[in-house]
Amino acid sequence: MGGQSNVLNPEENVAVPTKEQVILFCADKQPPLAAYSDDIAIKFGMAVAKEEYNNQAYAYENRNGFEVPRVHAFYEDENRGYIVMQFIKGFTLDERPDEYPQHIHNITTAILNLHSIRVPSNAIPGPVGAPGEPRVPQGYLWGECTAGRSFKSAAEMETWLNRRLQVHESSRANDKISITGFPLQFCHGDIAPWNVMILDTGKICLVDWAFAGFYPYFFEIFALRISWEHKEKEAAFFPPILKKLLSLQQYEELQVPLLKTVYFVNARYGGRLNRKEEEEQHHAQAEAQKNTE
């Protein structure tokens, strides 16, 4: 147990630990998850960011037909992030693979309901975030190094993805990823047995919102297909879900292999390309500063 807390969440009458209490409690714990009390769990680690907290909060507030752990607080300390959230009682589906078939319908319904969540009219592709907050995308597409930056518009993200696309030797000059041509949906980005919990009530609960955000629908399909390629033994999970989800239109389907190409580029060269772009940006800023003097 984590001891006494001095912050109270009035909506649930839950005592939320302070930043100091959380850091002290997690000091000797193994990331990424620790049970603080019967009501509180803490997700923590170097990759835990405010974007995940914002995504999960948005999912919780707009959930419909599925559950999401309520988030209470986000703290940062040096290079670690901490999300204080509701402790969920149940099991992750990967613990009971023999039960996949009986939950596929409810999981698919949960995904479709997720995609029907209202997207703000001024939403920008990427994680949920208020103006001025970092909105750095994470997920399979972006590689372990992530994009290393936020994007200010759909056009800016589209340009970035297409620059990465052209790095690959198989890319043709007329290959083009399009984001501006498609409506945005709220996507999870990492639907997998280990991120689906079955609650004691039998309800579906979606966890781990690090890769979530506002993206075109085919981004979710890409993530599901990539997950399946990495976990071929999960044939009882991914193919039935992909079959039940809405089919992609022809032009959407053409986008998926292009995203896969960017995925390969970021996996192999992501860190190097990020550093190169940072150097180019610093050089451009220095030149602009010189011209104003």
C-alpha positions in Angstrom: 0.0 0.0 0.0 1.1 3.5 -0.6 0.2 5.2 2.7 -1.8 8.4 3.3 -2.5 10.8 0.4 -3.5 14.4 0.6 -5.3 14.9 -2.7 -8.9 13.8 -3.0 -10.7 13.1 -6.2 -14.2 14.2 -5.2 -16.0 12.4 -8.0 -14.9 9.0 -6.8 -13.9 9.8 -3.2 -10.4 8.3 -4.0 -7.3 9.6 -2.2 -4.8 10.4 -5.0 -1.1 10.2 -4.0 1.0 13.3 -4.4 4.0 13.5 -6.7 6.4 12.9 -3.9 4.5 9.9 -2.7 4.3 8.4 -6.1 8.1 8.9 -6.8 9.0 7.4 -3.4 6.6 4.4 -3.9 7.9 3.6 -7.4 11.6 4.0 -6.5 12.0 0.2 -5.8 9.3 -1.0 -8.2 9.7 -2.6 -11.6 8.1 -0.6 -14.4 5.8 -0.2 -16.1 2.9 -0.9 -13.7 2.5 -1.1 -9.9 -0.5 -1.4 -7.6 -0.4 1.5 -5.2 -3.6 0.5 -3.3 -6.9 -1.4 -3.9 -8.1 1.7 -5.9 -4.9 3.1 -7.5 -2.5 1.8 -10.0 0.6 3.7 -11.3 2.0 3.3 -14.8 5.6 4.7 -14.9 8.8 4.7 -16.9 10.9 6.6 -19.4 8.4 6.1 -22.2 5.4 7.2 -20.1 4.4 10.7 -21.4 1.7 13.3 -20.9 0.3 12.4 -24.3 -0.7 9.0 -23.0 -2.4 10.6 -20.0 -4.3 12.9 -22.3 -5.3 10.1 -24.7 -6.6 8.0 -21.8 -8.5 10.9 -20.2 -10.2 11.6 -23.5 -11.1 7.9 -24.0 -12.5 7.7 -20.5 -14.6 10.8 -20.9 -16.1 9.6 -24.2 -16.2 5.9 -23.7 -19.3 4.1 -25.0 -19.8 0.4 -24.8 -16.3 -0.2 -23.3 -14.4 0.7 -20.2 -11.2 2.7 -19.7 -9.3 3.2 -16.4 -9.9 6.6 -15.1 -6.8 8.8 -14.8 -6.3 10.9 -11.8 -2.9 12.6 -12.2 0.2 12.8 -14.3 3.6 13.6 -12.8 7.1 13.9 -14.2 10.5 13.5 -12.5 13.7 13.9 -14.5 13.3 11.3 -17.4 10.3 9.4 -15.9 6.6 9.9 -16.3 3.9 8.6 -13.9 0.2 8.1 -14.6 -1.9 7.7 -11.5 -5.0 5.8 -12.5 -7.9 3.6 -11.4 -7.0 0.1 -10.4 -8.9 -2.3 -12.6 -10.0 -5.7 -11.4 -9.9 -8.4 -14.2 -7.5 -10.1 -16.5 -5.8 -9.3 -19.8 -7.0 -11.5 -22.6 -3.5 -12.8 -23.4 -3.6 -14.7 -20.1 -6.5 -16.8 -21.5 -6.1 -17.3 -25.2 -8.6 -20.1 -25.3 -11.3 -17.4 -24.5 -10.5 -15.3 -27.6 -13.5 -16.5 -29.7 -16.1 -15.6 -27.1 -14.8 -12.0 -26.8 -14.1 -11.1 -30.4 -17.5 -9.7 -31.1 -17.5 -7.4 -28.0 -13.9 -6.3 -28.8 -14.8 -5.4 -32.3 -17.9 -3.5 -31.1 -15.7 -1.6 -28.7 -13.3 -0.6 -31.5 -16.1 0.6 -33.7 -17.5 2.6 -30.8 -14.1 4.0 -30.1 -13.9 5.2 -33.8 -17.4 6.8 -33.4 -16.2 9.1 -30.6 -16.6 12.8 -31.6 -13.4 14.3 -32.9 -13.1 18.1 -32.3 -13.5 20.2 -35.5 -10.1 21.7 -34.9 -8.3 18.4 -34.2 -4.8 18.0 -35.5 -3.5 14.5 -36.3 -1.6 13.0 -33.4 -2.2 12.5 -29.7 -4.8 14.4 -27.7 -3.4 17.6 -26.2 -4.3 21.2 -25.4 -2.7 24.1 -27.3 0.9 24.4 -26.3 1.2 20.9 -24.9 3.6 18.4 -26.6 1.8 16.1 -29.0 4.6 13.7 -30.1 3.1 10.6 -31.8 4.1 7.2 -30.5 3.5 3.8 -32.0 4.7 1.2 -34.4 4.7 3.6 -37.3 6.9 6.1 -35.6 9.6 3.7 -34.3 11.3 3.5 -30.9 12.7 7.0 -31.4 9.1 8.3 -32.1 8.7 11.2 -34.5 10.8 13.3 -32.0 8.4 16.3 -32.5 4.8 17.5 -32.5 3.0 18.4 -35.7 1.0 21.7 -36.1 -1.2 20.5 -39.0 -2.3 17.5 -41.0 -0.2 18.9 -44.0 2.9 19.1 -41.8 2.6 15.4 -40.7 1.8 14.4 -44.2 5.0 16.1 -45.5 7.1 14.4 -42.7 5.7 11.0 -43.5 6.3 11.4 -47.3 9.9 12.5 -46.7 10.4 9.3 -44.7 8.7 7.3 -47.4 11.1 8.5 -50.1 14.1 7.3 -48.0 13.2 3.7 -48.8 14.8 2.3 -52.0 11.5 0.7 -53.1 9.5 4.0 -53.1 8.4 5.5 -56.3 8.3 9.2 -56.9 4.5 9.3 -57.2 4.0 7.3 -54.0 2.2 9.6 -51.5 0.7 9.2 -48.1 -2.4 11.3 -47.7 -3.8 12.5 -44.4 -5.5 15.7 -45.5 -7.8 13.7 -47.8 -9.3 11.6 -45.0 -11.5 12.3 -41.9 -9.8 11.8 -38.5 -11.0 9.2 -36.0 -10.0 8.6 -32.5 -7.8 5.5 -32.8 -6.2 3.3 -30.1 -3.2 2.2 -32.2 -2.3 -0.9 -30.2 -5.3 -3.2 -30.0 -3.9 -6.5 -28.9 -4.8 -9.3 -26.4 -2.4 -7.8 -23.8 -4.2 -4.4 -24.0 -7.7 -5.8 -23.7 -8.9 -6.5 -20.2 -12.0 -8.6 -19.3 -13.4 -7.1 -16.1 -15.0 -9.1 -13.3 -18.3 -7.9 -14.7 -17.5 -9.4 -18.1 -17.1 -5.9 -19.8 -14.3 -5.0 -22.2 -11.7 -2.6 -20.9 -9.2 -1.1 -23.2 -5.8 -0.2 -21.7 -2.4 1.3 -22.7 -3.3 4.5 -24.6 0.3 5.5 -25.5 -0.2 5.0 -29.2 -3.7 6.6 -29.4 -4.7 9.8 -31.1 -6.6 11.4 -34.0 -5.7 9.6 -37.2 -7.4 8.4 -40.4 -9.1 5.0 -40.0 -6.5 3.2 -42.0 -3.8 4.0 -39.4 -5.7 1.6 -37.0 -5.9 -1.1 -39.6 -2.2 -0.7 -40.3 -1.4 -1.1 -36.6 -3.5 -4.2 -36.3 -1.8 -5.8 -39.3 1.6 -5.0 -38.0 0.8 -6.5 -34.6 -0.4 -9.6 -36.3 2.8 -9.9 -38.3 4.8 -9.7 -35.1 2.6 -12.1 -33.2 1.6 -14.7 -35.8 0.6 -17.1 -33.0 -2.3 -14.7 -32.3 -4.1 -15.9 -35.4 -7.2 -16.5 -33.2 -7.3 -12.8 -32.3 -6.2 -10.4 -35.1 -7.7 -12.0 -38.3 -11.3 -12.3 -36.9 -11.2 -8.7 -35.7 -9.8 -7.4 -39.0 -12.5 -9.3 -40.8 -15.3 -7.8 -38.7 -14.1 -4.2 -38.8 -15.2 -1.9 -41.6 -13.4 -2.7 -44.9 -11.1 0.0 -46.3 -12.0 1.8 -49.5 -9.6 1.1 -52.4 -7.6 4.4 -51.9 -7.4 3.7 -48.2 -6.1 0.2 -48.8 -3.3 1.7 -51.0 -2.2 3.8 -48.1 -1.5 0.9 -45.7 1.6 -0.5 -47.6 3.0 3.0 -47.8 2.7 3.3 -44.0 4.4 0.0 -43.7 7.3 1.3 -45.7 7.6 4.3 -43.4 7.5 1.9 -40.5 10.5 0.0 -41.9 12.4 3.3 -42.5 11.7 4.6 -38.9 12.7 1.2 -37.4 16.0 1.3 -39.2 16.9 4.9 -39.6 14.5 6.8 -37.3 17.1 8.1 -34.7 19.5 9.2 -37.4 16.9 10.9 -39.5 15.5 12.7 -36.4 19.0 14.1 -35.6 19.4 15.2 -39.2 16.1 17.1 -39.2 17.0 18.7 -35.9 20.3 19.9 -37.3 18.6 21.3 -40.4 16.1 23.1 -38.2 18.8 24.6 -36.0 20.7 25.7 -39.2 17.6 27.3 -40.6 16.9 29.1 -37.4 20.5 30.4 -37.2 20.3 31.7 -40.8 17.0 33.4 -40.1 18.5 35.0 -37.0 21.6 36.1 -38.9 19.4 37.7 -41.6 17.5 39.8 -39.0 20.7 41.2 -37.5 
